[in-house]
């Protein structure tokens, strides 16, 4: 088993490609905009039992529960003024949006470094290849079990297991591809087998998390073979956190009280921007409307928001976000001391 203490790693060692020490060191409301996630549609062809969905008010009285191509371009334009570096298109299921390819092309044309897509893996192979050709270079695919029966249950559909496996294998052979594995009491007994399947499909990393409804320590972490921990940084990070008594979710007493990640990271859904995707999924209020003043709105939110007093943040904030905020605070404290 590989061990690591909380302070012993740089953010780069965690494995998420948008988390870097230099970002945490210099992030403020005028620095580069490192990342935005755009919820381009509420529609999804799956019905996962753990999915939180979107608040009914986000899309208001729209005839369609999705952003138009022009609206997505507006968001990209607003953030690109601040040097947007990474973008993620998600939903719902983003591949159901008829303009996804054009969105990817638009982001590529304004020189966004990393264009990511979160998908359930059910789209046609041809669409995934066209998205890669358009500029998508990062895919996250849901893989919640290792067998068809469980996938049917966890996706709320029938007969998609083989398609999901083929999509993972195809995308992993072309671009950076990770799988996200959400575990509940219904599928936790398949954790090791699911990791073995993901490995056999050629993925670049494996992200394991307990569902928000369950939110329990994953004891099976202890049994993951070391060969997978050596190979997959994010998996290793999560397992070692657990070994040191830390769950995937939840802010501890000695963690930073501010969410500094909000300064240069955003989530947009409908006409609103949110602190993060989890805050949005848990029905937290948006920071404000999409407009030219979003960076300042987000700065004010950070300055006046104590995450330890917010029940959504306190219970649901992810380990990687917490470590980023702690690192940002460390750099800030060092500057104040003159180190």
C-alpha positions as CSV (number, residue, x, y, z in Angstrom):
1,X,0.0,0.0,0.0
2,X,1.3,3.5,-0.9
3,X,1.1,6.0,1.9
4,X,1.2,9.8,1.7
5,X,0.7,12.4,4.4
6,X,-1.7,15.2,3.8
7,X,1.0,17.9,3.3
8,X,3.5,15.7,1.5
9,X,2.2,16.1,-2.1
10,X,2.0,18.9,-4.6
11,X,-1.4,19.4,-6.2
12,X,0.1,18.0,-9.4
13,X,0.6,14.7,-7.7
14,X,-3.2,14.3,-7.1
15,X,-3.7,13.6,-10.8
16,X,-6.4,16.2,-11.8
17,X,-4.9,18.1,-14.7
18,X,-6.4,21.5,-13.7
19,X,-4.9,21.4,-10.2
20,X,-1.4,22.9,-9.9
21,X,0.6,24.5,-7.2
22,X,1.3,27.6,-9.4
23,X,-2.5,28.0,-9.9
24,X,-3.1,28.0,-6.1
25,X,-0.1,30.3,-5.5
26,X,-1.3,33.1,-7.8
27,X,-5.1,32.7,-8.1
28,X,-7.2,35.8,-7.6
29,X,-10.1,37.5,-9.2
30,X,-7.9,39.0,-11.9
31,X,-5.7,35.9,-12.7
32,X,-6.3,33.6,-15.6
33,X,-9.7,31.8,-15.6
34,X,-8.5,28.2,-15.3
35,X,-11.7,26.3,-15.8
36,X,-15.4,26.5,-16.4
37,X,-17.9,23.7,-16.6
38,X,-21.0,24.4,-18.7
39,X,-24.2,22.4,-18.1
40,X,-25.3,22.6,-21.7
41,X,-28.5,20.5,-21.3
42,X,-30.7,19.0,-18.6
43,X,-31.7,16.2,-20.9
44,X,-30.3,12.7,-20.4
45,X,-31.0,9.3,-21.9
46,X,-30.1,7.6,-18.6
47,X,-32.0,7.6,-15.3
48,X,-29.3,6.9,-12.7
49,X,-30.8,6.4,-9.2
50,X,-28.2,8.6,-7.5
51,X,-28.3,11.5,-9.9
52,X,-29.3,14.8,-8.2
53,X,-30.5,16.5,-11.4
54,X,-30.9,20.2,-11.7
55,X,-33.1,22.6,-9.7
56,X,-36.4,23.3,-11.6
57,X,-35.7,27.0,-11.5
58,X,-32.4,26.9,-13.3
59,X,-33.9,26.8,-16.8
60,X,-36.9,28.9,-15.9
61,X,-39.7,29.0,-18.5
62,X,-37.5,27.9,-21.4
63,X,-39.2,25.7,-24.0
64,X,-36.2,23.4,-24.0
65,X,-34.1,22.5,-21.0
66,X,-30.8,23.4,-22.6
67,X,-28.5,26.3,-23.5
68,X,-28.5,27.4,-27.1
69,X,-25.2,27.5,-29.1
70,X,-25.2,31.3,-28.9
71,X,-25.6,31.2,-25.1
72,X,-22.7,28.8,-24.7
73,X,-20.6,31.0,-27.0
74,X,-21.5,33.9,-24.8
75,X,-20.2,32.1,-21.7
76,X,-17.0,31.1,-23.5
77,X,-16.5,34.7,-24.7
78,X,-17.0,36.1,-21.2
79,X,-14.5,33.8,-19.6
80,X,-12.0,33.9,-22.5
81,X,-11.4,37.6,-21.8
82,X,-9.7,36.3,-18.7
83,X,-7.7,33.7,-20.5
84,X,-9.9,30.6,-20.1
85,X,-7.7,27.5,-20.1
86,X,-10.0,24.6,-19.5
87,X,-13.6,23.9,-20.3
88,X,-15.9,21.0,-19.6
89,X,-19.2,20.4,-21.3
90,X,-21.6,18.3,-19.2
91,X,-25.3,17.9,-18.4
92,X,-27.5,15.9,-18.4
93,X,-25.9,14.0,-21.1
94,X,-24.1,16.5,-23.3
95,X,-23.9,14.2,-26.4
96,X,-27.7,14.6,-26.7
97,X,-27.2,18.3,-27.5
98,X,-27.4,18.9,-31.3
99,X,-24.8,21.6,-31.2
100,X,-22.1,20.0,-29.1
101,X,-19.6,19.6,-32.0
102,X,-20.0,23.3,-32.8
103,X,-19.4,24.2,-29.2
104,X,-16.2,22.2,-29.1
105,X,-15.0,23.8,-32.3
106,X,-15.8,27.3,-30.9
107,X,-13.8,26.6,-27.8
108,X,-10.9,25.2,-29.9
109,X,-10.9,28.3,-32.1
110,X,-10.3,30.6,-29.1
111,X,-7.4,28.4,-28.0
112,X,-8.8,26.7,-24.9
113,X,-6.0,24.3,-23.9
114,X,-8.2,21.5,-22.6
115,X,-11.7,20.7,-23.8
116,X,-13.4,18.0,-21.7
117,X,-16.7,16.2,-22.1
118,X,-18.5,14.3,-19.3
119,X,-20.5,11.5,-20.9
120,X,-22.3,8.2,-20.0
121,X,-20.6,6.5,-23.0
122,X,-23.8,5.7,-24.9
123,X,-23.3,8.0,-27.9
124,X,-22.4,6.6,-31.4
125,X,-18.8,6.0,-32.1
126,X,-19.0,8.4,-35.0
127,X,-20.0,11.3,-32.7
128,X,-17.1,10.7,-30.3
129,X,-14.7,10.6,-33.2
130,X,-16.1,13.9,-34.6
131,X,-15.8,15.5,-31.2
132,X,-12.1,14.5,-31.0
133,X,-11.6,15.9,-34.5
134,X,-13.3,19.1,-33.4
135,X,-10.9,19.5,-30.5
136,X,-12.1,17.5,-27.5
137,X,-9.1,16.0,-25.8
138,X,-10.5,14.8,-22.4
139,X,-13.4,12.5,-21.7
140,X,-14.9,11.4,-18.4
141,X,-17.2,8.4,-18.7
142,X,-19.4,6.9,-16.1
143,X,-18.6,3.2,-15.2
144,X,-20.5,2.3,-12.1
145,X,-20.0,-1.5,-12.2
146,X,-18.4,-4.4,-14.0
147,X,-21.4,-6.3,-15.3
148,X,-24.4,-5.7,-17.5
149,X,-27.1,-6.4,-14.8
150,X,-25.6,-3.8,-12.4
151,X,-25.0,-1.2,-15.2
152,X,-28.7,-1.6,-16.2
153,X,-29.7,-0.8,-12.7
154,X,-27.2,2.0,-12.0
155,X,-28.0,3.7,-15.3
156,X,-31.8,3.1,-15.2
157,X,-31.6,1.7,-18.7
158,X,-31.3,-1.6,-20.5
159,X,-28.6,-3.1,-22.7
160,X,-26.0,-0.3,-22.7
161,X,-23.1,-2.2,-21.0
162,X,-21.3,-3.3,-24.2
163,X,-21.7,0.1,-25.7
164,X,-20.2,1.8,-22.7
165,X,-17.2,-0.6,-22.7
166,X,-16.6,0.0,-26.4
167,X,-16.8,3.8,-25.9
168,X,-14.3,3.7,-23.1
169,X,-11.9,1.6,-25.1
170,X,-12.2,3.7,-28.2
171,X,-11.7,7.1,-26.4
172,X,-8.9,5.8,-24.2
173,X,-7.0,4.8,-27.3
174,X,-7.4,8.3,-28.8
175,X,-7.3,10.9,-26.0
176,X,-7.0,11.3,-22.2
177,X,-9.9,9.3,-20.7
178,X,-11.0,8.7,-17.2
179,X,-13.9,6.8,-15.7
180,X,-16.0,8.0,-12.8
181,X,-17.3,5.2,-10.5
182,X,-20.1,6.1,-8.2
183,X,-20.7,3.6,-5.5
184,X,-23.7,2.9,-3.3
185,X,-24.7,-0.1,-1.1
186,X,-26.1,-1.7,-4.3
187,X,-22.7,-1.9,-6.2
188,X,-19.9,-1.5,-3.7
189,X,-19.3,-5.2,-3.6
190,X,-18.1,-4.9,-7.2
191,X,-15.5,-2.2,-6.6
192,X,-12.4,-4.3,-7.3
193,X,-14.0,-6.0,-10.3
194,X,-14.9,-2.5,-11.7
195,X,-11.4,-1.3,-11.3
196,X,-10.1,-4.4,-13.1
197,X,-12.5,-3.8,-16.0
198,X,-11.6,-0.1,-16.3
199,X,-7.9,-1.1,-16.4
200,X,-8.5,-3.6,-19.1
201,X,-10.2,-1.0,-21.2
202,X,-7.1,1.2,-21.2
203,X,-8.3,4.2,-19.1
204,X,-5.8,6.8,-17.9
205,X,-7.2,7.2,-14.4
206,X,-10.0,6.0,-12.2
207,X,-12.1,8.3,-10.0
208,X,-14.0,6.6,-7.2
209,X,-16.7,8.3,-5.1
210,X,-19.5,7.4,-2.8
211,X,-22.9,8.7,-3.9
212,X,-24.1,11.9,-2.2
213,X,-27.1,10.0,-0.7
214,X,-24.9,7.3,0.8
215,X,-21.8,9.3,1.6
216,X,-20.0,6.6,3.6
217,X,-16.4,5.6,3.9
218,X,-15.5,3.0,1.3
219,X,-14.0,0.2,3.3
220,X,-13.2,-1.8,0.2
221,X,-10.5,0.8,-0.6
222,X,-8.3,-1.3,1.7
223,X,-8.4,-4.2,-0.7
224,X,-7.4,-2.5,-3.9
225,X,-4.3,-4.2,-5.3
226,X,-1.1,-2.0,-5.2
227,X,-0.6,-2.4,-8.9
228,X,-3.6,-0.2,-9.6
229,X,-2.5,2.3,-7.0
230,X,0.9,2.6,-8.7
231,X,-0.7,3.1,-12.1
232,X,-3.5,5.5,-11.4
233,X,-2.7,8.8,-9.5
234,X,-6.3,9.8,-8.7
235,X,-7.2,6.4,-7.4
236,X,-4.0,6.3,-5.3
237,X,-4.8,9.7,-3.9
238,X,-8.3,8.7,-2.8
239,X,-7.2,5.4,-1.4
240,X,-4.4,7.0,0.7
241,X,-6.8,9.6,2.0
242,X,-9.0,6.9,3.2
243,X,-6.1,5.0,4.8
244,X,-5.4,8.2,6.8
245,X,-9.0,8.4,8.0
246,X,-10.4,10.8,5.4
247,X,-13.5,10.3,3.4
248,X,-14.0,11.5,-0.2
249,X,-16.5,14.1,1.0
250,X,-16.6,16.5,3.9
251,X,-14.7,19.5,5.3
252,X,-12.6,18.9,8.5
253,X,-12.1,21.2,11.4
254,X,-8.6,22.2,10.3
255,X,-9.4,22.9,6.7
256,X,-9.6,26.3,5.1
257,X,-12.8,28.2,5.7
258,X,-12.9,29.8,2.2
259,X,-13.5,28.3,-1.2
260,X,-10.7,30.0,-3.1
261,X,-11.3,27.6,-6.0
262,X,-14.3,29.9,-6.9
263,X,-11.9,32.7,-7.8
264,X,-10.8,31.1,-11.1
265,X,-13.2,28.2,-11.6
266,X,-16.9,28.2,-12.4
267,X,-20.0,26.2,-13.2
268,X,-22.7,27.7,-15.5
269,X,-26.2,26.3,-15.9
270,X,-29.1,28.1,-17.5
271,X,-28.6,31.9,-16.9
272,X,-26.7,31.4,-13.6
273,X,-23.2,30.7,-12.4
274,X,-22.6,28.6,-9.3
275,X,-19.7,28.0,-6.9
276,X,-19.2,24.4,-8.1
277,X,-21.1,21.6,-9.7
278,X,-21.7,19.9,-6.4
279,X,-23.2,23.0,-4.9
280,X,-25.5,23.2,-7.9
281,X,-26.5,19.6,-7.7
282,X,-27.3,19.9,-4.0
283,X,-29.7,22.8,-4.9
284,X,-27.5,25.5,-3.5
285,X,-28.3,29.1,-4.6
286,X,-26.3,30.5,-7.6
287,X,-23.8,33.2,-7.0
288,X,-25.5,35.3,-9.7
289,X,-26.5,35.7,-13.3
290,X,-24.2,35.2,-16.2
291,X,-22.8,38.7,-17.0
292,X,-19.7,40.8,-17.4
293,X,-19.3,41.1,-13.6
294,X,-19.1,37.4,-12.8
295,X,-15.5,37.5,-11.5
296,X,-16.3,40.3,-9.0
297,X,-19.5,38.5,-8.0
298,X,-17.4,35.4,-7.3
299,X,-14.8,37.3,-5.4
300,X,-17.5,38.8,-3.1
301,X,-18.9,35.3,-2.5
302,X,-15.5,34.0,-1.5
303,X,-14.9,36.9,0.9
304,X,-18.2,36.5,2.7
305,X,-18.8,32.8,2.5
306,X,-17.6,30.5,5.3
307,X,-17.8,27.0,3.9
308,X,-17.8,25.4,7.4
309,X,-21.0,27.2,8.1
310,X,-22.6,26.2,4.9
311,X,-24.2,22.7,5.3
312,X,-23.8,21.9,1.6
313,X,-20.1,22.7,1.6
314,X,-19.4,21.2,5.0
315,X,-20.9,17.8,4.1
316,X,-20.3,17.5,0.4
317,X,-17.1,19.3,-0.6
318,X,-14.7,16.9,-2.3
319,X,-11.2,16.1,-1.1
320,X,-9.5,17.6,-4.1
321,X,-11.2,20.9,-3.8
322,X,-10.4,21.0,-0.1
323,X,-6.8,20.3,-0.7
324,X,-6.7,23.0,-3.3
325,X,-8.2,25.5,-0.9
326,X,-5.8,24.5,1.8
327,X,-2.8,24.9,-0.6
328,X,-4.1,28.4,-1.6
329,X,-4.3,29.3,2.1
330,X,-0.8,28.0,2.7
331,X,0.7,30.2,0.0
332,X,-1.3,33.2,1.2
333,X,-0.1,32.7,4.8
334,X,3.5,32.4,3.5
335,X,3.2,35.7,1.6
336,X,1.9,37.4,4.7
337,X,4.8,36.1,6.7
338,X,7.3,37.2,4.0
339,X,8.5,33.6,3.3
